[in-house]
């Protein structure tokens, strides 16, 4: 029978916000590193909050780098949006984020449901 356990994002300290400070892929901030191997799956829930006075584009690298694979999210000022509605990831793949334009104005909140057999 499968079990589900809630975990903090690995890029978070004690469940606090993950601040996105990077301006490009090379400086992207780690949001979460998925469970190692293929015996379990991380179901990942992420919300992004724009604390700036202008709209911001958030780029999420979901286990791979490269603009074609990025998730692009435009976030209006003072808005919080759902970025990842329980998407699965495993095998130690990494989720990273960066913003284009102004840096250090997007915060990521979330959690992981780790599903094991």
mmCIF file of the C-alpha atoms, coordinates in Angstrom:
data_MODEL
# 
_entry.id   MODEL 
# 
loop_
_atom_site.group_PDB 
_atom_site.id 
_atom_site.type_symbol 
_atom_site.label_atom_id 
_atom_site.label_alt_id 
_atom_site.label_comp_id 
_atom_site.label_asym_id 
_atom_site.label_entity_id 
_atom_site.label_seq_id 
_atom_site.pdbx_PDB_ins_code 
_atom_site.Cartn_x 
_atom_site.Cartn_y 
_atom_site.Cartn_z 
_atom_site.occupancy 
_atom_site.B_iso_or_equiv 
_atom_site.pdbx_formal_charge 
_atom_site.auth_seq_id 
_atom_site.auth_comp_id 
_atom_site.auth_asym_id 
_atom_site.auth_atom_id 
_atom_site.pdbx_PDB_model_num 
ATOM 1   C CA . UNK A 1 1   ? 0.000  0.000  0.000   1.00 0.00 ? 1   UNK A CA 1 
ATOM 2   C CA . UNK A 1 2   ? 1.304  3.460  -0.911  1.00 0.00 ? 2   UNK A CA 1 
ATOM 3   C CA . UNK A 1 3   ? 2.133  5.998  1.778   1.00 0.00 ? 3   UNK A CA 1 
ATOM 4   C CA . UNK A 1 4   ? 2.120  9.771  1.497   1.00 0.00 ? 4   UNK A CA 1 
ATOM 5   C CA . UNK A 1 5   ? 4.205  12.056 3.704   1.00 0.00 ? 5   UNK A CA 1 
ATOM 6   C CA . UNK A 1 6   ? 4.307  15.849 3.518   1.00 0.00 ? 6   UNK A CA 1 
ATOM 7   C CA . UNK A 1 7   ? 7.809  17.370 3.206   1.00 0.00 ? 7   UNK A CA 1 
ATOM 8   C CA . UNK A 1 8   ? 9.256  20.862 3.097   1.00 0.00 ? 8   UNK A CA 1 
ATOM 9   C CA . UNK A 1 9   ? 10.801 22.099 -0.121  1.00 0.00 ? 9   UNK A CA 1 
ATOM 10  C CA . UNK A 1 10  ? 14.491 21.170 0.018   1.00 0.00 ? 10  UNK A CA 1 
ATOM 11  C CA . UNK A 1 11  ? 15.448 24.710 -1.070  1.00 0.00 ? 11  UNK A CA 1 
ATOM 12  C CA . UNK A 1 12  ? 13.609 26.144 1.922   1.00 0.00 ? 12  UNK A CA 1 
ATOM 13  C CA . UNK A 1 13  ? 14.999 26.650 5.418   1.00 0.00 ? 13  UNK A CA 1 
ATOM 14  C CA . UNK A 1 14  ? 12.517 25.353 8.007   1.00 0.00 ? 14  UNK A CA 1 
ATOM 15  C CA . UNK A 1 15  ? 9.598  25.815 5.607   1.00 0.00 ? 15  UNK A CA 1 
ATOM 16  C CA . UNK A 1 16  ? 10.288 29.506 4.995   1.00 0.00 ? 16  UNK A CA 1 
ATOM 17  C CA . UNK A 1 17  ? 10.060 31.284 1.656   1.00 0.00 ? 17  UNK A CA 1 
ATOM 18  C CA . UNK A 1 18  ? 12.485 30.449 -1.137  1.00 0.00 ? 18  UNK A CA 1 
ATOM 19  C CA . UNK A 1 19  ? 13.566 33.837 -2.481  1.00 0.00 ? 19  UNK A CA 1 
ATOM 20  C CA . UNK A 1 20  ? 14.301 33.943 -6.194  1.00 0.00 ? 20  UNK A CA 1 
ATOM 21  C CA . UNK A 1 21  ? 17.377 36.125 -6.664  1.00 0.00 ? 21  UNK A CA 1 
ATOM 22  C CA . UNK A 1 22  ? 18.894 34.721 -9.861  1.00 0.00 ? 22  UNK A CA 1 
ATOM 23  C CA . UNK A 1 23  ? 18.709 36.625 -13.154 1.00 0.00 ? 23  UNK A CA 1 
ATOM 24  C CA . UNK A 1 24  ? 19.392 33.746 -15.531 1.00 0.00 ? 24  UNK A CA 1 
ATOM 25  C CA . UNK A 1 25  ? 19.721 29.972 -15.736 1.00 0.00 ? 25  UNK A CA 1 
ATOM 26  C CA . UNK A 1 26  ? 23.309 30.004 -14.496 1.00 0.00 ? 26  UNK A CA 1 
ATOM 27  C CA . UNK A 1 27  ? 22.277 31.851 -11.333 1.00 0.00 ? 27  UNK A CA 1 
ATOM 28  C CA . UNK A 1 28  ? 18.927 30.093 -10.815 1.00 0.00 ? 28  UNK A CA 1 
ATOM 29  C CA . UNK A 1 29  ? 17.909 29.371 -7.223  1.00 0.00 ? 29  UNK A CA 1 
ATOM 30  C CA . UNK A 1 30  ? 17.184 25.796 -6.148  1.00 0.00 ? 30  UNK A CA 1 
ATOM 31  C CA . UNK A 1 31  ? 13.577 25.391 -5.080  1.00 0.00 ? 31  UNK A CA 1 
ATOM 32  C CA . UNK A 1 32  ? 13.505 21.626 -4.586  1.00 0.00 ? 32  UNK A CA 1 
ATOM 33  C CA . UNK A 1 33  ? 15.515 18.506 -5.327  1.00 0.00 ? 33  UNK A CA 1 
ATOM 34  C CA . UNK A 1 34  ? 13.247 15.508 -5.907  1.00 0.00 ? 34  UNK A CA 1 
ATOM 35  C CA . UNK A 1 35  ? 13.572 12.213 -4.099  1.00 0.00 ? 35  UNK A CA 1 
ATOM 36  C CA . UNK A 1 36  ? 16.458 10.063 -5.336  1.00 0.00 ? 36  UNK A CA 1 
ATOM 37  C CA . UNK A 1 37  ? 15.742 7.038  -7.510  1.00 0.00 ? 37  UNK A CA 1 
ATOM 38  C CA . UNK A 1 38  ? 12.471 5.840  -8.961  1.00 0.00 ? 38  UNK A CA 1 
ATOM 39  C CA . UNK A 1 39  ? 11.002 4.038  -5.946  1.00 0.00 ? 39  UNK A CA 1 
ATOM 40  C CA . UNK A 1 40  ? 9.106  7.128  -4.813  1.00 0.00 ? 40  UNK A CA 1 
ATOM 41  C CA . UNK A 1 41  ? 7.576  10.216 -6.402  1.00 0.00 ? 41  UNK A CA 1 
ATOM 42  C CA . UNK A 1 42  ? 7.449  13.790 -5.158  1.00 0.00 ? 42  UNK A CA 1 
ATOM 43  C CA . UNK A 1 43  ? 4.122  15.495 -5.856  1.00 0.00 ? 43  UNK A CA 1 
ATOM 44  C CA . UNK A 1 44  ? 5.118  19.154 -5.839  1.00 0.00 ? 44  UNK A CA 1 
ATOM 45  C CA . UNK A 1 45  ? 2.906  22.156 -5.025  1.00 0.00 ? 45  UNK A CA 1 
ATOM 46  C CA . UNK A 1 46  ? 4.356  25.641 -5.594  1.00 0.00 ? 46  UNK A CA 1 
ATOM 47  C CA . UNK A 1 47  ? 2.981  29.160 -5.314  1.00 0.00 ? 47  UNK A CA 1 
ATOM 48  C CA . UNK A 1 48  ? 4.875  32.285 -6.386  1.00 0.00 ? 48  UNK A CA 1 
ATOM 49  C CA . UNK A 1 49  ? 4.352  35.755 -4.922  1.00 0.00 ? 49  UNK A CA 1 
ATOM 50  C CA . UNK A 1 50  ? 5.457  38.955 -6.686  1.00 0.00 ? 50  UNK A CA 1 
ATOM 51  C CA . UNK A 1 51  ? 6.315  41.607 -4.067  1.00 0.00 ? 51  UNK A CA 1 
ATOM 52  C CA . UNK A 1 52  ? 7.356  44.161 -6.708  1.00 0.00 ? 52  UNK A CA 1 
ATOM 53  C CA . UNK A 1 53  ? 5.353  47.104 -8.059  1.00 0.00 ? 53  UNK A CA 1 
ATOM 54  C CA . UNK A 1 54  ? 5.577  45.846 -11.658 1.00 0.00 ? 54  UNK A CA 1 
ATOM 55  C CA . UNK A 1 55  ? 4.771  42.562 -13.370 1.00 0.00 ? 55  UNK A CA 1 
ATOM 56  C CA . UNK A 1 56  ? 7.552  39.971 -13.265 1.00 0.00 ? 56  UNK A CA 1 
ATOM 57  C CA . UNK A 1 57  ? 8.303  36.930 -15.425 1.00 0.00 ? 57  UNK A CA 1 
ATOM 58  C CA . UNK A 1 58  ? 9.327  33.885 -13.408 1.00 0.00 ? 58  UNK A CA 1 
ATOM 59  C CA . UNK A 1 59  ? 11.176 31.074 -15.164 1.00 0.00 ? 59  UNK A CA 1 
ATOM 60  C CA . UNK A 1 60  ? 11.002 27.632 -13.568 1.00 0.00 ? 60  UNK A CA 1 
ATOM 61  C CA . UNK A 1 61  ? 13.447 24.934 -14.694 1.00 0.00 ? 61  UNK A CA 1 
ATOM 62  C CA . UNK A 1 62  ? 11.591 21.679 -14.045 1.00 0.00 ? 62  UNK A CA 1 
ATOM 63  C CA . UNK A 1 63  ? 14.305 19.030 -13.823 1.00 0.00 ? 63  UNK A CA 1 
ATOM 64  C CA . UNK A 1 64  ? 16.103 20.323 -16.913 1.00 0.00 ? 64  UNK A CA 1 
ATOM 65  C CA . UNK A 1 65  ? 17.700 23.534 -18.081 1.00 0.00 ? 65  UNK A CA 1 
ATOM 66  C CA . UNK A 1 66  ? 17.020 25.257 -21.343 1.00 0.00 ? 66  UNK A CA 1 
ATOM 67  C CA . UNK A 1 67  ? 14.473 27.844 -22.386 1.00 0.00 ? 67  UNK A CA 1 
ATOM 68  C CA . UNK A 1 68  ? 12.376 25.339 -24.359 1.00 0.00 ? 68  UNK A CA 1 
ATOM 69  C CA . UNK A 1 69  ? 11.720 23.296 -21.186 1.00 0.00 ? 69  UNK A CA 1 
ATOM 70  C CA . UNK A 1 70  ? 11.127 26.222 -18.819 1.00 0.00 ? 70  UNK A CA 1 
ATOM 71  C CA . UNK A 1 71  ? 7.776  27.030 -17.292 1.00 0.00 ? 71  UNK A CA 1 
ATOM 72  C CA . UNK A 1 72  ? 7.125  30.743 -17.929 1.00 0.00 ? 72  UNK A CA 1 
ATOM 73  C CA . UNK A 1 73  ? 4.869  32.508 -15.418 1.00 0.00 ? 73  UNK A CA 1 
ATOM 74  C CA . UNK A 1 74  ? 3.932  36.186 -15.625 1.00 0.00 ? 74  UNK A CA 1 
ATOM 75  C CA . UNK A 1 75  ? 2.974  37.505 -12.195 1.00 0.00 ? 75  UNK A CA 1 
ATOM 76  C CA . UNK A 1 76  ? 1.272  40.856 -11.652 1.00 0.00 ? 76  UNK A CA 1 
ATOM 77  C CA . UNK A 1 77  ? 2.304  43.128 -8.736  1.00 0.00 ? 77  UNK A CA 1 
ATOM 78  C CA . UNK A 1 78  ? 1.292  41.906 -5.282  1.00 0.00 ? 78  UNK A CA 1 
ATOM 79  C CA . UNK A 1 79  ? -0.174 38.729 -6.763  1.00 0.00 ? 79  UNK A CA 1 
ATOM 80  C CA . UNK A 1 80  ? 0.285  35.113 -5.709  1.00 0.00 ? 80  UNK A CA 1 
ATOM 81  C CA . UNK A 1 81  ? -0.178 32.421 -8.346  1.00 0.00 ? 81  UNK A CA 1 
ATOM 82  C CA . UNK A 1 82  ? -0.200 28.634 -8.358  1.00 0.00 ? 82  UNK A CA 1 
ATOM 83  C CA . UNK A 1 83  ? 2.861  27.515 -10.306 1.00 0.00 ? 83  UNK A CA 1 
ATOM 84  C CA . UNK A 1 84  ? 2.901  23.733 -9.834  1.00 0.00 ? 84  UNK A CA 1 
ATOM 85  C CA . UNK A 1 85  ? -0.409 22.014 -8.991  1.00 0.00 ? 85  UNK A CA 1 
ATOM 86  C CA . UNK A 1 86  ? 0.932  18.712 -7.710  1.00 0.00 ? 86  UNK A CA 1 
ATOM 87  C CA . UNK A 1 87  ? 3.206  17.848 -10.620 1.00 0.00 ? 87  UNK A CA 1 
ATOM 88  C CA . UNK A 1 88  ? 5.361  14.751 -10.100 1.00 0.00 ? 88  UNK A CA 1 
ATOM 89  C CA . UNK A 1 89  ? 9.153  14.541 -10.126 1.00 0.00 ? 89  UNK A CA 1 
ATOM 90  C CA . UNK A 1 90  ? 11.685 11.947 -8.999  1.00 0.00 ? 90  UNK A CA 1 
ATOM 91  C CA . UNK A 1 91  ? 15.188 10.563 -9.590  1.00 0.00 ? 91  UNK A CA 1 
ATOM 92  C CA . UNK A 1 92  ? 16.965 13.502 -7.904  1.00 0.00 ? 92  UNK A CA 1 
ATOM 93  C CA . UNK A 1 93  ? 15.928 16.011 -10.569 1.00 0.00 ? 93  UNK A CA 1 
ATOM 94  C CA . UNK A 1 94  ? 16.116 19.658 -9.507  1.00 0.00 ? 94  UNK A CA 1 
ATOM 95  C CA . UNK A 1 95  ? 13.586 22.489 -9.758  1.00 0.00 ? 95  UNK A CA 1 
ATOM 96  C CA . UNK A 1 96  ? 15.188 25.920 -10.032 1.00 0.00 ? 96  UNK A CA 1 
ATOM 97  C CA . UNK A 1 97  ? 13.862 29.422 -10.599 1.00 0.00 ? 97  UNK A CA 1 
ATOM 98  C CA . UNK A 1 98  ? 15.012 32.803 -11.839 1.00 0.00 ? 98  UNK A CA 1 
ATOM 99  C CA . UNK A 1 99  ? 13.380 36.050 -12.896 1.00 0.00 ? 99  UNK A CA 1 
ATOM 100 C CA . UNK A 1 100 ? 13.946 38.187 -15.930 1.00 0.00 ? 100 UNK A CA 1 
ATOM 101 C CA . UNK A 1 101 ? 14.375 41.882 -15.254 1.00 0.00 ? 101 UNK A CA 1 
ATOM 102 C CA . UNK A 1 102 ? 14.169 42.775 -11.561 1.00 0.00 ? 102 UNK A CA 1 
ATOM 103 C CA . UNK A 1 103 ? 15.657 40.256 -9.121  1.00 0.00 ? 103 UNK A CA 1 
ATOM 104 C CA . UNK A 1 104 ? 14.793 39.364 -5.516  1.00 0.00 ? 104 UNK A CA 1 
ATOM 105 C CA . UNK A 1 105 ? 11.091 40.237 -5.841  1.00 0.00 ? 105 UNK A CA 1 
ATOM 106 C CA . UNK A 1 106 ? 9.542  36.764 -6.211  1.00 0.00 ? 106 UNK A CA 1 
ATOM 107 C CA . UNK A 1 107 ? 9.066  34.382 -3.307  1.00 0.00 ? 107 UNK A CA 1 
ATOM 108 C CA . UNK A 1 108 ? 8.183  30.706 -3.623  1.00 0.00 ? 108 UNK A CA 1 
ATOM 109 C CA . UNK A 1 109 ? 6.065  28.852 -1.084  1.00 0.00 ? 109 UNK A CA 1 
ATOM 110 C CA . UNK A 1 110 ? 5.056  25.231 -1.235  1.00 0.00 ? 110 UNK A CA 1 
ATOM 111 C CA . UNK A 1 111 ? 5.372  21.668 -0.090  1.00 0.00 ? 111 UNK A CA 1 
ATOM 112 C CA . UNK A 1 112 ? 5.934  18.142 -1.367  1.00 0.00 ? 112 UNK A CA 1 
ATOM 113 C CA . UNK A 1 113 ? 3.810  15.050 -0.913  1.00 0.00 ? 113 UNK A CA 1 
ATOM 114 C CA . UNK A 1 114 ? 6.291  12.160 -1.108  1.00 0.00 ? 114 UNK A CA 1 
ATOM 115 C CA . UNK A 1 115 ? 4.517  9.040  -2.337  1.00 0.00 ? 115 UNK A CA 1 
ATOM 116 C CA . UNK A 1 116 ? 6.172  5.673  -1.718  1.00 0.00 ? 116 UNK A CA 1 
ATOM 117 C CA . UNK A 1 117 ? 5.097  2.081  -2.231  1.00 0.00 ? 117 UNK A CA 1 
# 
